[in-house]
Amino acid sequence: QVQLVESGGGLVQAGGSLRLSCAASERTFSSYAMGWFRQAPGKEREFVATITWSGGRTYYADSVKGRFTISRDSAKNTVYLQMNSLKPEDTAVYYCAAASVYYSEPYYPGQYDYWGQGTQVTVSS
């Protein structure tokens, strides 16, 4: 079973940057892709970005394109989310997730089998 541990959240002013990390406990063959989702108070969990372990194909939500970058380090079993030009509306708990199989549109929480505990990101205006 894959265990995921996020880190890197915190408080930042609008326009600032943060980098989230997600360390996976198992070799990457256990999962096909790794993603980031976020959930703000009173809202549903929403897709942010995903990257495949093989080939490094990336997917982004429209709301973060051009500001966020997802990357992976296969040797460290770690996925990163570099967040630049942060906005107050980016405030949420950010969750790392692992998908065991391929999906052509990996945008839905139900497609992911393993989840981290979440890390809070707060952007002040």
C-alpha positions in Angstrom: 0.0 0.0 0.0 1.3 3.4 -0.9 1.6 5.9 1.9 1.9 9.6 1.0 3.2 12.4 3.2 2.8 16.0 2.1 4.9 19.0 3.3 5.6 22.6 2.5 2.3 24.3 3.2 2.1 27.5 5.1 1.0 31.2 5.1 2.1 33.4 2.2 1.1 36.8 0.9 -0.7 37.2 -2.4 1.8 37.1 -5.2 4.2 34.9 -3.3 5.3 31.3 -3.8 5.3 28.0 -2.1 6.6 24.5 -3.0 4.7 21.5 -1.8 6.3 18.0 -1.6 4.7 14.6 -1.5 6.9 11.6 -0.6 5.6 8.2 -1.5 6.5 5.1 0.5 6.8 2.7 -2.4 8.5 2.4 -5.7 6.7 4.2 -8.4 5.5 1.0 -10.1 2.8 0.9 -7.5 1.1 3.9 -9.0 0.6 5.2 -12.5 0.3 8.9 -11.7 0.5 11.3 -8.8 -1.8 14.3 -8.4 -2.6 17.3 -6.3 -6.1 18.2 -5.2 -7.3 21.0 -2.9 -10.3 21.6 -0.8 -11.4 24.9 0.6 -13.9 25.2 3.5 -17.4 24.5 2.4 -16.3 23.4 -1.1 -15.7 20.1 -2.9 -12.3 18.7 -3.4 -11.0 19.9 -6.7 -8.3 18.8 -9.1 -5.1 20.9 -9.3 -2.5 19.0 -11.3 -1.3 15.4 -12.1 1.9 13.9 -13.5 2.6 10.4 -14.7 5.6 8.6 -13.3 6.5 7.3 -16.8 7.1 10.0 -19.3 6.2 12.8 -17.0 3.0 13.8 -18.8 1.3 16.7 -16.9 -2.3 17.9 -16.5 -3.4 21.1 -14.9 -6.6 22.8 -13.9 -7.3 25.9 -15.9 -7.3 27.9 -12.7 -3.6 27.2 -12.0 -2.2 26.9 -15.5 0.8 29.2 -16.0 1.2 29.6 -12.2 1.7 26.1 -10.8 4.2 23.5 -12.0 4.1 19.8 -11.0 7.2 17.7 -11.2 8.6 14.4 -10.0 11.8 12.9 -8.8 11.5 9.2 -9.4 14.7 8.4 -7.5 13.2 9.9 -4.4 9.6 8.8 -5.0 8.6 12.4 -4.6 6.3 14.7 -6.4 6.4 18.5 -6.1 4.0 21.3 -6.7 5.6 24.7 -7.3 3.1 27.4 -6.8 3.8 30.9 -8.0 1.8 34.1 -8.1 -0.5 32.8 -5.4 -3.9 34.3 -4.9 -6.2 34.3 -1.9 -8.5 32.0 -3.8 -5.7 29.4 -3.8 -6.2 29.0 0.0 -7.2 25.4 0.8 -5.9 22.2 2.2 -3.8 20.6 -0.5 -3.8 16.8 -0.8 -1.4 14.5 -2.7 -2.9 11.4 -4.3 -1.8 8.4 -6.3 -3.7 6.7 -9.1 -3.0 3.0 -9.8 -4.3 2.9 -13.3 -4.3 5.1 -16.4 -7.1 7.6 -17.1 -7.2 9.8 -20.2 -8.7 12.5 -18.0 -7.3 12.1 -14.5 -9.3 14.9 -13.0 -11.6 13.2 -10.5 -10.9 12.2 -6.9 -12.5 8.8 -7.4 -9.8 7.9 -9.8 -7.1 8.0 -7.1 -6.5 5.1 -4.7 -4.3 6.7 -2.1 -4.3 10.0 -0.3 -2.0 12.0 1.9 -3.2 13.7 5.1 -3.2 17.2 3.5 -1.2 20.4 4.1 -2.7 23.8 4.6 -2.0 26.6 2.2 -3.2 30.1 3.2 -2.7 33.1 0.9 -3.4 36.5 2.5 -4.5 39.5 0.5 
